[in-house]
């Protein structure tokens, strides 16, 4: 990554932290063009897509991360949340179970419980 690309990446991170995903995506255009195959770039883009309800793009970005690093528990968690929002609960459940197995954080466990409950209600 060039210095300007790295700066754009950091600015996009900051914008996402401020809950400004569309602004983050604007910053990420240059980064995606220059370093789009980097897992960190795809992960940040996926988070921004998820935050702006561009769910199909978010799914694609998180799957790219997992193609490059199948052990990325956060990408599995985020993919599970994306699939949940898309109403694909069986797929979401599988990803969230793997995320919890890799890292049993309360956030992951809560998401898994939500999907299990929603499936039990026939949702």
VMD Tcl script that builds the backbone (N, CA, C; Angstrom):
set m [mol new atoms 369]
animate dup $m
set s [atomselect $m all]
$s set {name element resname resid chain x y z} {
  {N N UNK 1 A 0.839 -1.184 0.000}
  {CA C UNK 1 A 0.000 0.000 0.000}
  {C C UNK 1 A 0.878 1.239 0.000}
  {N N UNK 2 A 0.537 2.188 -0.829}
  {CA C UNK 2 A 1.254 3.455 -0.823}
  {C C UNK 2 A 0.833 4.259 0.403}
  {N N UNK 3 A 1.563 5.316 0.681}
  {CA C UNK 3 A 1.225 6.166 1.829}
  {C C UNK 3 A -0.180 6.748 1.687}
  {N N UNK 4 A -0.530 7.205 0.486}
  {CA C UNK 4 A -1.851 7.803 0.307}
  {C C UNK 4 A -2.947 6.751 0.430}
  {N N UNK 5 A -2.668 5.532 -0.026}
  {CA C UNK 5 A -3.645 4.450 0.107}
  {C C UNK 5 A -3.828 4.096 1.571}
  {N N UNK 6 A -2.721 4.029 2.301}
  {CA C UNK 6 A -2.789 3.730 3.727}
  {C C UNK 6 A -3.559 4.821 4.476}
  {N N UNK 7 A -3.318 6.082 4.120}
  {CA C UNK 7 A -4.046 7.185 4.747}
  {C C UNK 7 A -5.546 7.080 4.457}
  {N N UNK 8 A -5.897 6.732 3.227}
  {CA C UNK 8 A -7.309 6.580 2.866}
  {C C UNK 8 A -7.934 5.422 3.650}
  {N N UNK 9 A -7.178 4.344 3.832}
  {CA C UNK 9 A -7.657 3.201 4.618}
  {C C UNK 9 A -7.943 3.639 6.055}
  {N N UNK 10 A -6.999 4.354 6.653}
  {CA C UNK 10 A -7.173 4.830 8.034}
  {C C UNK 10 A -8.344 5.807 8.148}
  {N N UNK 11 A -8.494 6.666 7.154}
  {CA C UNK 11 A -9.619 7.611 7.178}
  {C C UNK 11 A -10.936 6.853 7.073}
  {N N UNK 12 A -10.973 5.831 6.230}
  {CA C UNK 12 A -12.186 5.012 6.096}
  {C C UNK 12 A -12.496 4.311 7.416}
  {N N UNK 13 A -11.476 3.805 8.097}
  {CA C UNK 13 A -11.686 3.192 9.418}
  {C C UNK 13 A -12.307 4.185 10.388}
  {N N UNK 14 A -11.773 5.392 10.399}
  {CA C UNK 14 A -12.278 6.426 11.306}
  {C C UNK 14 A -13.726 6.788 10.969}
  {N N UNK 15 A -14.028 6.895 9.698}
  {CA C UNK 15 A -15.397 7.215 9.287}
  {C C UNK 15 A -16.358 6.097 9.685}
  {N N UNK 16 A -15.915 4.872 9.552}
  {CA C UNK 16 A -16.764 3.752 9.952}
  {C C UNK 16 A -16.984 3.757 11.461}
  {N N UNK 17 A -15.955 4.098 12.215}
  {CA C UNK 17 A -16.087 4.194 13.671}
  {C C UNK 17 A -17.078 5.293 14.061}
  {N N UNK 18 A -17.206 6.298 13.206}
  {CA C UNK 18 A -18.165 7.396 13.436}
  {C C UNK 18 A -19.548 7.056 12.869}
  {N N UNK 19 A -19.718 5.816 12.449}
  {CA C UNK 19 A -20.989 5.340 11.862}
  {C C UNK 19 A -21.357 6.113 10.601}
  {N N UNK 20 A -20.354 6.277 9.756}
  {CA C UNK 20 A -20.538 6.949 8.473}
  {C C UNK 20 A -20.079 5.998 7.358}
  {N N UNK 21 A -20.801 4.889 7.175}
  {CA C UNK 21 A -20.327 3.866 6.232}
  {C C UNK 21 A -20.280 4.325 4.775}
  {N N UNK 22 A -21.184 5.174 4.351}
  {CA C UNK 22 A -21.140 5.625 2.955}
  {C C UNK 22 A -19.916 6.503 2.696}
  {N N UNK 23 A -19.577 7.342 3.668}
  {CA C UNK 23 A -18.361 8.145 3.544}
  {C C UNK 23 A -17.129 7.245 3.557}
  {N N UNK 24 A -17.165 6.212 4.391}
  {CA C UNK 24 A -16.051 5.262 4.442}
  {C C UNK 24 A -15.879 4.573 3.095}
  {N N UNK 25 A -16.982 4.197 2.467}
  {CA C UNK 25 A -16.899 3.550 1.158}
  {C C UNK 25 A -16.321 4.480 0.098}
  {N N UNK 26 A -16.641 5.762 0.176}
  {CA C UNK 26 A -16.054 6.720 -0.764}
  {C C UNK 26 A -14.534 6.747 -0.595}
  {N N UNK 27 A -14.073 6.748 0.640}
  {CA C UNK 27 A -12.626 6.730 0.896}
  {C C UNK 27 A -11.992 5.424 0.420}
  {N N UNK 28 A -12.746 4.353 0.515}
  {CA C UNK 28 A -12.208 3.032 0.173}
  {C C UNK 28 A -12.091 2.787 -1.329}
  {N N UNK 29 A -12.705 3.631 -2.162}
  {CA C UNK 29 A -12.617 3.409 -3.610}
  {C C UNK 29 A -11.173 3.271 -4.067}
  {N N UNK 30 A -10.341 4.208 -3.689}
  {CA C UNK 30 A -8.923 4.189 -4.061}
  {C C UNK 30 A -8.233 2.963 -3.470}
  {N N UNK 31 A -8.546 2.664 -2.229}
  {CA C UNK 31 A -7.906 1.540 -1.542}
  {C C UNK 31 A -8.282 0.222 -2.214}
  {N N UNK 32 A -9.555 0.062 -2.536}
  {CA C UNK 32 A -10.007 -1.162 -3.210}
  {C C UNK 32 A -9.354 -1.304 -4.579}
  {N N UNK 33 A -9.163 -0.196 -5.277}
  {CA C UNK 33 A -8.533 -0.240 -6.598}
  {C C UNK 33 A -7.066 -0.657 -6.501}
  {N N UNK 34 A -6.379 -0.200 -5.463}
  {CA C UNK 34 A -4.942 -0.444 -5.350}
  {C C UNK 34 A -4.587 -1.685 -4.526}
  {N N UNK 35 A -5.419 -2.019 -3.539}
  {CA C UNK 35 A -5.072 -3.128 -2.631}
  {C C UNK 35 A -6.294 -3.968 -2.291}
  {N N UNK 36 A -7.181 -4.118 -3.251}
  {CA C UNK 36 A -8.450 -4.787 -3.012}
  {C C UNK 36 A -8.364 -6.249 -2.637}
  {N N UNK 37 A -7.229 -6.881 -2.869}
  {CA C UNK 37 A -7.099 -8.295 -2.520}
  {C C UNK 37 A -6.601 -8.505 -1.087}
  {N N UNK 38 A -6.256 -7.444 -0.409}
  {CA C UNK 38 A -5.787 -7.558 0.971}
  {C C UNK 38 A -6.967 -7.879 1.886}
  {N N UNK 39 A -6.838 -8.899 2.733}
  {CA C UNK 39 A -7.946 -9.246 3.634}
  {C C UNK 39 A -8.420 -8.076 4.489}
  {N N UNK 40 A -7.493 -7.252 4.966}
  {CA C UNK 40 A -7.892 -6.120 5.816}
  {C C UNK 40 A -8.751 -5.123 5.048}
  {N N UNK 41 A -8.457 -4.944 3.780}
  {CA C UNK 41 A -9.226 -4.026 2.947}
  {C C UNK 41 A -10.622 -4.595 2.705}
  {N N UNK 42 A -10.695 -5.875 2.377}
  {CA C UNK 42 A -11.996 -6.510 2.149}
  {C C UNK 42 A -12.830 -6.515 3.429}
  {N N UNK 43 A -12.186 -6.747 4.562}
  {CA C UNK 43 A -12.904 -6.765 5.829}
  {C C UNK 43 A -13.494 -5.388 6.137}
  {N N UNK 44 A -12.710 -4.346 5.927}
  {CA C UNK 44 A -13.204 -2.992 6.165}
  {C C UNK 44 A -14.325 -2.649 5.179}
  {N N UNK 45 A -14.147 -3.035 3.925}
  {CA C UNK 45 A -15.196 -2.787 2.937}
  {C C UNK 45 A -16.471 -3.545 3.318}
  {N N UNK 46 A -16.320 -4.783 3.741}
  {CA C UNK 46 A -17.482 -5.566 4.159}
  {C C UNK 46 A -18.221 -4.917 5.304}
  {N N UNK 47 A -17.478 -4.410 6.271}
  {CA C UNK 47 A -18.103 -3.724 7.407}
  {C C UNK 47 A -18.855 -2.487 6.941}
  {N N UNK 48 A -18.268 -1.746 6.005}
  {CA C UNK 48 A -18.926 -0.546 5.489}
  {C C UNK 48 A -20.168 -0.916 4.678}
  {N N UNK 49 A -20.067 -1.958 3.885}
  {CA C UNK 49 A -21.246 -2.413 3.129}
  {C C UNK 49 A -22.348 -2.858 4.093}
  {N N UNK 50 A -21.976 -3.607 5.114}
  {CA C UNK 50 A -22.960 -4.059 6.096}
  {C C UNK 50 A -23.600 -2.863 6.794}
  {N N UNK 51 A -22.781 -1.897 7.171}
  {CA C UNK 51 A -23.281 -0.710 7.852}
  {C C UNK 51 A -24.200 0.148 6.993}
  {N N UNK 52 A -24.071 0.024 5.682}
  {CA C UNK 52 A -24.920 0.804 4.773}
  {C C UNK 52 A -25.985 -0.073 4.118}
  {N N UNK 53 A -26.183 -1.265 4.680}
  {CA C UNK 53 A -27.219 -2.206 4.232}
  {C C UNK 53 A -27.046 -2.660 2.784}
  {N N UNK 54 A -25.818 -2.672 2.305}
  {CA C UNK 54 A -25.511 -3.245 0.989}
  {C C UNK 54 A -25.109 -4.700 1.237}
  {N N UNK 55 A -26.103 -5.506 1.560}
  {CA C UNK 55 A -25.861 -6.830 2.120}
  {C C UNK 55 A -25.212 -7.801 1.148}
  {N N UNK 56 A -25.573 -7.759 -0.115}
  {CA C UNK 56 A -24.938 -8.665 -1.071}
  {C C UNK 56 A -23.464 -8.341 -1.258}
  {N N UNK 57 A -23.139 -7.063 -1.276}
  {CA C UNK 57 A -21.729 -6.659 -1.375}
  {C C UNK 57 A -20.979 -7.026 -0.101}
  {N N UNK 58 A -21.625 -6.871 1.039}
  {CA C UNK 58 A -20.998 -7.254 2.304}
  {C C UNK 58 A -20.693 -8.751 2.295}
  {N N UNK 59 A -21.663 -9.549 1.873}
  {CA C UNK 59 A -21.447 -10.995 1.813}
  {C C UNK 59 A -20.247 -11.318 0.919}
  {N N UNK 60 A -20.187 -10.699 -0.233}
  {CA C UNK 60 A -19.085 -10.943 -1.163}
  {C C UNK 60 A -17.736 -10.589 -0.535}
  {N N UNK 61 A -17.668 -9.446 0.138}
  {CA C UNK 61 A -16.410 -9.016 0.761}
  {C C UNK 61 A -15.986 -9.978 1.872}
  {N N UNK 62 A -16.935 -10.375 2.735}
  {CA C UNK 62 A -16.578 -11.283 3.827}
  {C C UNK 62 A -16.171 -12.652 3.298}
  {N N UNK 63 A -16.814 -13.103 2.227}
  {CA C UNK 63 A -16.414 -14.388 1.628}
  {C C UNK 63 A -15.014 -14.313 1.035}
  {N N UNK 64 A -14.653 -13.162 0.459}
  {CA C UNK 64 A -13.287 -12.980 -0.059}
  {C C UNK 64 A -12.280 -13.091 1.071}
  {N N UNK 65 A -12.600 -12.473 2.209}
  {CA C UNK 65 A -11.697 -12.555 3.361}
  {C C UNK 65 A -11.514 -14.016 3.760}
  {N N UNK 66 A -12.617 -14.741 3.826}
  {CA C UNK 66 A -12.553 -16.139 4.258}
  {C C UNK 66 A -11.868 -17.032 3.226}
  {N N UNK 67 A -11.942 -16.681 1.954}
  {CA C UNK 67 A -11.193 -17.415 0.933}
  {C C UNK 67 A -9.693 -17.264 1.181}
  {N N UNK 68 A -9.291 -16.063 1.598}
  {CA C UNK 68 A -7.884 -15.774 1.854}
  {C C UNK 68 A -7.429 -16.271 3.221}
  {N N UNK 69 A -8.337 -16.237 4.204}
  {CA C UNK 69 A -7.997 -16.647 5.573}
  {C C UNK 69 A -9.215 -17.289 6.237}
  {N N UNK 70 A -9.385 -18.603 6.048}
  {CA C UNK 70 A -10.542 -19.291 6.618}
  {C C UNK 70 A -10.612 -19.242 8.147}
  {N N UNK 71 A -9.517 -18.876 8.796}
  {CA C UNK 71 A -9.503 -18.843 10.261}
  {C C UNK 71 A -9.890 -17.482 10.833}
  {N N UNK 72 A -10.316 -16.552 10.008}
  {CA C UNK 72 A -10.684 -15.217 10.492}
  {C C UNK 72 A -12.065 -15.284 11.147}
  {N N UNK 73 A -12.071 -15.374 12.462}
  {CA C UNK 73 A -13.333 -15.530 13.189}
  {C C UNK 73 A -14.236 -14.311 13.049}
  {N N UNK 74 A -13.657 -13.107 12.971}
  {CA C UNK 74 A -14.501 -11.926 12.824}
  {C C UNK 74 A -15.209 -11.928 11.473}
  {N N UNK 75 A -14.514 -12.319 10.416}
  {CA C UNK 75 A -15.146 -12.385 9.097}
  {C C UNK 75 A -16.291 -13.394 9.109}
  {N N UNK 76 A -16.117 -14.501 9.821}
  {CA C UNK 76 A -17.199 -15.490 9.936}
  {C C UNK 76 A -18.387 -14.895 10.698}
  {N N UNK 77 A -18.096 -14.194 11.781}
  {CA C UNK 77 A -19.150 -13.534 12.559}
  {C C UNK 77 A -19.904 -12.526 11.685}
  {N N UNK 78 A -19.155 -11.670 10.993}
  {CA C UNK 78 A -19.775 -10.634 10.168}
  {C C UNK 78 A -20.558 -11.251 9.007}
  {N N UNK 79 A -20.032 -12.317 8.422}
  {CA C UNK 79 A -20.767 -13.008 7.371}
  {C C UNK 79 A -22.054 -13.596 7.937}
  {N N UNK 80 A -21.974 -14.171 9.122}
  {CA C UNK 80 A -23.173 -14.705 9.762}
  {C C UNK 80 A -24.218 -13.628 10.002}
  {N N UNK 81 A -23.799 -12.471 10.480}
  {CA C UNK 81 A -24.736 -11.359 10.700}
  {C C UNK 81 A -25.341 -10.882 9.370}
  {N N UNK 82 A -24.523 -10.853 8.333}
  {CA C UNK 82 A -25.000 -10.449 7.015}
  {C C UNK 82 A -26.056 -11.432 6.509}
  {N N UNK 83 A -25.748 -12.716 6.613}
  {CA C UNK 83 A -26.684 -13.745 6.164}
  {C C UNK 83 A -27.969 -13.704 6.980}
  {N N UNK 84 A -27.848 -13.399 8.266}
  {CA C UNK 84 A -29.029 -13.251 9.120}
  {C C UNK 84 A -29.916 -12.131 8.586}
  {N N UNK 85 A -29.321 -11.005 8.269}
  {CA C UNK 85 A -30.097 -9.866 7.755}
  {C C UNK 85 A -30.710 -10.172 6.392}
  {N N UNK 86 A -30.076 -11.071 5.641}
  {CA C UNK 86 A -30.613 -11.488 4.353}
  {C C UNK 86 A -31.704 -12.543 4.506}
  {N N UNK 87 A -31.925 -12.995 5.747}
  {CA C UNK 87 A -32.948 -13.999 6.008}
  {C C UNK 87 A -32.500 -15.422 5.707}
  {N N UNK 88 A -31.214 -15.627 5.522}
  {CA C UNK 88 A -30.662 -16.951 5.222}
  {C C UNK 88 A -30.136 -17.549 6.525}
  {N N UNK 89 A -31.071 -17.937 7.379}
  {CA C UNK 89 A -30.756 -18.296 8.758}
  {C C UNK 89 A -29.923 -19.566 8.880}
  {N N UNK 90 A -30.159 -20.559 8.041}
  {CA C UNK 90 A -29.381 -21.796 8.126}
  {C C UNK 90 A -27.914 -21.519 7.835}
  {N N UNK 91 A -27.654 -20.718 6.802}
  {CA C UNK 91 A -26.276 -20.353 6.469}
  {C C UNK 91 A -25.674 -19.474 7.563}
  {N N UNK 92 A -26.471 -18.561 8.092}
  {CA C UNK 92 A -26.000 -17.685 9.170}
  {C C UNK 92 A -25.612 -18.512 10.383}
  {N N UNK 93 A -26.441 -19.478 10.708}
  {CA C UNK 93 A -26.192 -20.331 11.866}
  {C C UNK 93 A -24.859 -21.055 11.734}
  {N N UNK 94 A -24.578 -21.580 10.556}
  {CA C UNK 94 A -23.318 -22.300 10.333}
  {C C UNK 94 A -22.119 -21.381 10.544}
  {N N UNK 95 A -22.176 -20.163 9.995}
  {CA C UNK 95 A -21.053 -19.232 10.141}
  {C C UNK 95 A -20.882 -18.782 11.584}
  {N N UNK 96 A -21.996 -18.515 12.256}
  {CA C UNK 96 A -21.914 -18.058 13.644}
  {C C UNK 96 A -21.430 -19.166 14.569}
  {N N UNK 97 A -21.815 -20.397 14.303}
  {CA C UNK 97 A -21.304 -21.521 15.108}
  {C C UNK 97 A -19.787 -21.630 14.977}
  {N N UNK 98 A -19.296 -21.481 13.738}
  {CA C UNK 98 A -17.841 -21.537 13.536}
  {C C UNK 98 A -17.145 -20.375 14.238}
  {N N UNK 99 A -17.730 -19.191 14.156}
  {CA C UNK 99 A -17.131 -18.025 14.811}
  {C C UNK 99 A -17.050 -18.241 16.317}
  {N N UNK 100 A -18.125 -18.769 16.912}
  {CA C UNK 100 A -18.138 -19.022 18.357}
  {C C UNK 100 A -17.122 -20.108 18.724}
  {N N UNK 101 A -17.003 -21.126 17.886}
  {CA C UNK 101 A -16.023 -22.180 18.156}
  {C C UNK 101 A -14.593 -21.630 18.116}
  {N N UNK 102 A -14.346 -20.676 17.241}
  {CA C UNK 102 A -13.014 -20.083 17.113}
  {C C UNK 102 A -12.728 -19.069 18.211}
  {N N UNK 103 A -13.775 -18.346 18.618}
  {CA C UNK 103 A -13.610 -17.281 19.605}
  {C C UNK 103 A -14.948 -17.099 20.336}
  {N N UNK 104 A -15.105 -17.724 21.493}
  {CA C UNK 104 A -16.403 -17.689 22.192}
  {C C UNK 104 A -16.693 -16.374 22.905}
  {N N UNK 105 A -16.590 -15.275 22.182}
  {CA C UNK 105 A -16.851 -13.967 22.794}
  {C C UNK 105 A -18.343 -13.806 23.048}
  {N N UNK 106 A -18.715 -12.994 24.026}
  {CA C UNK 106 A -20.138 -12.766 24.314}
  {C C UNK 106 A -20.908 -12.236 23.104}
  {N N UNK 107 A -20.300 -11.365 22.322}
  {CA C UNK 107 A -20.965 -10.804 21.145}
  {C C UNK 107 A -21.308 -11.910 20.142}
  {N N UNK 108 A -20.387 -12.806 19.923}
  {CA C UNK 108 A -20.610 -13.907 18.984}
  {C C UNK 108 A -21.680 -14.855 19.523}
  {N N UNK 109 A -21.589 -15.150 20.814}
  {CA C UNK 109 A -22.559 -16.061 21.423}
  {C C UNK 109 A -23.969 -15.467 21.392}
  {N N UNK 110 A -24.071 -14.184 21.613}
  {CA C UNK 110 A -25.376 -13.508 21.568}
  {C C UNK 110 A -25.967 -13.582 20.159}
  {N N UNK 111 A -25.136 -13.331 19.155}
  {CA C UNK 111 A -25.613 -13.403 17.766}
  {C C UNK 111 A -26.073 -14.814 17.429}
  {N N UNK 112 A -25.322 -15.800 17.874}
  {CA C UNK 112 A -25.704 -17.193 17.634}
  {C C UNK 112 A -27.042 -17.495 18.299}
  {N N UNK 113 A -27.219 -17.045 19.529}
  {CA C UNK 113 A -28.482 -17.248 20.234}
  {C C UNK 113 A -29.658 -16.597 19.527}
  {N N UNK 114 A -29.438 -15.401 18.974}
  {CA C UNK 114 A -30.496 -14.697 18.243}
  {C C UNK 114 A -30.954 -15.502 17.028}
  {N N UNK 115 A -29.992 -16.026 16.279}
  {CA C UNK 115 A -30.336 -16.782 15.074}
  {C C UNK 115 A -31.022 -18.090 15.449}
  {N N UNK 116 A -30.536 -18.746 16.497}
  {CA C UNK 116 A -31.189 -19.983 16.943}
  {C C UNK 116 A -32.638 -19.716 17.343}
  {N N UNK 117 A -32.864 -18.644 18.073}
  {CA C UNK 117 A -34.210 -18.296 18.517}
  {C C UNK 117 A -35.113 -17.951 17.335}
  {N N UNK 118 A -34.569 -17.215 16.402}
  {CA C UNK 118 A -35.365 -16.830 15.226}
  {C C UNK 118 A -35.737 -18.049 14.396}
  {N N UNK 119 A -34.803 -18.976 14.266}
  {CA C UNK 119 A -35.097 -20.220 13.515}
  {C C UNK 119 A -36.142 -21.040 14.256}
  {N N UNK 120 A -36.053 -21.086 15.586}
  {CA C UNK 120 A -37.017 -21.860 16.378}
  {C C UNK 120 A -38.444 -21.306 16.232}
  {N N UNK 121 A -38.522 -20.004 15.975}
  {CA C UNK 121 A -39.829 -19.374 15.792}
  {C C UNK 121 A -40.307 -19.476 14.338}
  {N N UNK 122 A -39.484 -20.120 13.520}
  {CA C UNK 122 A -39.862 -20.306 12.126}
  {C C UNK 122 A -39.561 -19.112 11.252}
  {N N UNK 123 A -38.653 -18.249 11.710}
  {CA C UNK 123 A -38.334 -17.031 10.967}
  {C C UNK 123 A -37.350 -17.186 9.922}
}
mol reanalyze $m
mol bondsrecalc $m
mol representation Tube
mol addrep $m
